[in-house]
Amino acid sequence: MTEVALSITSTRTLDVASVSFHADLSGALFWEEQRLLVVSDLHLEKGSSYATRGVLLPPYDTIATLGRLAAVISRHDPRIVIALGDSFHDRTAHGRLSADDRDAVSALQSGRDWIWISGNHDPALPRDLGGTVADEVAIGPITFRHEPTGAHGEIAGHLHPKARVSTRGRSMERRCFACDGMRAVMPAFGAYAGGLSIRDAAFAKIFPNNGFVAHLLGDRRVHAIAASRCY
Amino acid sequence: MPPRILTASAEPAALLPDRFQQWFAARGWAPRAHQLALLEKAREDRSALLIAPTGAGKTLAGFLPTLVELSSAPVIPAKSVVSTGRGLQRSGGLHTLYISPLKALAVDIARNLERPVAEMGLPIKIETRTGDTPVSRRQRQRRYPPDVLLTTPEQLALLLSSDDAPFLFSSLKRIVLDELHALVTSKRGDLLSLGLARLWRLAPQMRAIGLSATVAEPESLARFLVPQPKDKSEAADIVIAGGAAPPLVEMLDTRERLPWAGHSARHALPEIYDLIKANKTTLVFVNTRSQAEMLFQQLWSMNDDNLAIALHHGSLDVAQRRKVEDAMSAGKLRGVVCTSSLDLGVDWGDVDLVVNIGAPKGASRLMQRIGRANHRLDEASRAVLVPANRFEVLECRVAIDAIAENAQDTPPLRTGALDVLAQHVLGCACGEPFLSGELYDEVRTAAPYADLARQDFDDVVDFVATGGYALKTYERFARIKQDKQGRWRVANPKVRQSYRMNVGTIIADDMLKVRLVRSRSGATGSTGVIARGGRLLGEIEEAFIEGLAPADTFVFSGEVVRYEALVEDQVYVSRANDKDPKVPSYMGGKFPLSTYLAERVRRLLDDGRAWGALPEQVRDWLSQQKDVSHVPAVRELLVESFPRANKHYLVCYPFEGRLAHQTLGMLLTRRLERARARPLGFVANEYAIAVWALGDMSFMIRDGRIDLDALFDPDMLGDDLEAWLAESALMKRTFRNCAIISGLIARRHTGEEKSRRQVLFSTDLVYDVLRKHQADHVLLRAARADAATGLLDLRRLSNMLTRIQGRITHRELDHVSPLAVPVMLEIGRESVYGEAGDELLAEAADELVKEAMS
């Protein structure tokens, strides 16, 4: 019952291979010099994907996700947007986009380069979505790809990191960036995308000795907390 | 108002066939007045509610009409009629359904019924049907039904959703609903009421008998038993069993010093032990599982006489519980420490004393517990109440008074929940196709749904079909579809299968297995290799574990353990050397203090003359409070503010129970935050809330920056509540339960059990999205309705805020007041744990007490 302030500090930057990124509260990364915005794991049409199997989740996840994407794009006005894979929840999800949502995507793409990195959920993206489809993109010391390999300078998604912090019987769990200065794994951006605890073995394979920092997406800021302090 | 009758007007001879009279006589019994009264009701073709204490021969009374009817009916061999599909009318067939909240009870009742049936040589076939019944027997029961079938609300729902429900139930004459007072307080009662509505259509000749403990509003409970006509109210006749001797209830007159706070009643341990020793068999009730475990351990640690003392609570393995129950029936036990797991259930012969540890919480609940002692009607049940702290002394005092006056505080009949209705609608679509208008009329014959609006019903049907979304994109994924005549039927067999696997409204707390392993020395929460395996200690609520950080210590199985790691559904802990657990594990018990007892406590406080009935220590405490601060009047809210150790405290005393207080605490801290009082946290117990802050709240109240009338204004239930609900974990849990019960999210898929942690996370996300994009969706409406009475107790909070408007009394104090000590002691720790914990607590208490009394 007792409320205790959590020992967390605020952060704005996240460094990978000496490149400074802005960690946006929405879960996006922004590379100021390149005016490049990265979002990962949008999982568009996850709701309708479940609906085909009889689980009628509210069909508002695509609207919600695109709405948040529009907000972060208008905040930073990027020249390039990279969608870091699993942008669509399944292979046919793009075909279920409503006309309005399709228009919304086009509007976001207009006036900038748009790169769809393919992920395991959406390995074969059609051309009529606009933008370029790629397996990975390298810019300077940074490589953007969907599935993390642990390589130096890699920014990946796929794992949907989340972290829990507890003190004296109270706890909170949030999506987070996982980053050790050499590489980073981005949180999922999609409204229905679940999370994987950063204590899962999958993270140990990417970050040697688990010496990384979880940048938790709080209500008003991003909080950097040592991964060993979270679970 | 329906007639209430105590005795039948006809002679026993006219009501009881010879065979029965001889049977009673042979056993040296005479039929009881209420047993005859029920026979007479049956003869008049009326449904009836029997209100009787335990030990009144309630079950036999409920079944006598059935036995009499079946004994005189011409015998038709059950196997001579075989189901050939729908619409086959039969003579014979299923005659009586019996519904019990516990499957163990159904099995036990079946056994008890066999005896008179065998002794009188009646040609009656009795069978049970529960989750444990083998598939082959279930199939046989549908084809060749017994005369009497004993089952649970969930099994009834399943039977009703099958194609041959009309065949199975068309012959039904009676339904007997046992422990009705307990069933109707939850969503299981809603589900049962909808099942009844279905049965009234399939078998219009069916009459109901409800068996209930004493309740506050028998008239409203009696409505449950008969179909409600449109825009009118009908009720079954009420039969009240008389003749029960009033119970002898006293409060333990302890020789020890009464604790200021805590729930362990450790001070009274030797006295509790002596009570067990002095009686033949004693039931010791506590409010939580952790209390039960602790008390059990402590009693054994002092058990020099080797008394057979056992433990019984809901988290124990079923086999273990059965063993205890069997030993109990065999008269082998001297004492059983138990939780509400024994509030209901099998009657045990020779319990001669009930001891209730801690807060009684409600007068009717306490009365039912006391009724577990001495099941002979004409002898008084005996009970001793053991308050664990000073506030509980007040609560015990008023509970004893309430029992002496036979006052009841059972909750009013529920308004039927929309998520349960959604489950029922899907169940209906699995059976015979239905027309919306017809099903709507049928549903409204169920008392909890009598006032259901057509719009709500249509929204529920729309939800079941395509999710009920304003954005119509799921037509092709519909789970139920309309045919050309407009009749709804299930879209494919998979939907039916999913319904059958997920029927029911009980969402158990998610439990994790706790295993004892060796500590990773020196590790402070970093990931390391944990020795897997380890001895299984038991199960613990997932919600509790989520609040722990690795290396936190807590009490489990009577010892202090250190939390190491959570791997899948296993919690690994090691032995801790700490004497004092860092994180308290007292979860407060399931039920808050009843509104009725709360008001009596306030009245007791207000009436100085009544303090004479309280122990001297408690009288002194209250007198000191009167001198130092103020004792609130019945409708008044006392607010105290004082500084302590560099912080500023605001304590108020609404007496509205822990759940309402938690909600109030959340909302108060939001408002104090806005007033720039810089609140840091709060604690709440059943009686009071303490908020602490960096800002000097006394000063802020004095100079008007905090206006108490505005702070406690009911308008906090507007925007502040909305803002909080958006992120409240309790609200998300409430929503998740509605999502599962309504069938939006399946607990079980065919062939796989989805990880519970995964389900929890995704419903939170669904809640966020749905709230933003369709705030009036039927599931959110269902969750809001639950929040009014459930985990957030909003209705009670709202009533309280209205009650105290213009009646707030503020006292600015230099230090903590005597009345504030108990809630202040709960800050950061709870006094559940034994030796060291209580010692430390006692120290802390002494500090506070000295300060308060100075």
Interface residues (C-beta under 8 A of the other chain):
Chain A: M1 T2 E3 V4 A5 S48 A51 T52 G54 V55 L56 L57 P58 P59 Y60 D61 I63 A64 S98 R164 V165 S166 T167 R168 G169 R170 S171 E173 A191 Y192 A193 G194 G195 R199 A204 N210 S228 R229 Y231
Chain B: T466 G467 Y469 L471 T473 Y474 F477 R479 K494 V495 S498 T524 G525 S526 T527 F544 E546 G547 L548 A549 P550 D552 A565 L566 K582 V583 P584 Q662 G665 T669 L680 G681 F682 V683 A684 L744 I745 A746 Q758 F761 S762 L765 V766 D768 V769 L770 K772 H773 Q774 H777 E826 I827 G828
